[in-house]
Amino acid sequence: MTKEDDKPSEYVGEISHWSQIILRQKGLYSHELQPGMNEILADYFFLKFLIDAGWYTFTGELTLPDGRLLFCIETTMYLAGRPK
């Protein structure tokens, strides 16, 4: 997570340990990736009084245990937090 030109914050862990990340295969919820199509959903919220207003970039990378990159995603959004 990076706010505008600030230094990035990094959070690293196994995908199964992040309760905010939900996996589904064929509409059924799962705790691990399986061959075929997988849906990856994220359920986050930010408390307005705890963050500064501004543009934030979120980058996610999923790597396999051997270090190979499986996929990555990046999105930028404006969070209406505390006024500057």
Beta strands, then each sheet from edge to edge (+ up, - down):
strand 1: 2-3
strand 2: 21-25
strand 3: 28-30
strand 4: 39-42
strand 5: 54-63
strand 6: 69-79
sheet 1: 1+ 5- 6+
sheet 2: 3+ 2- 4+
end
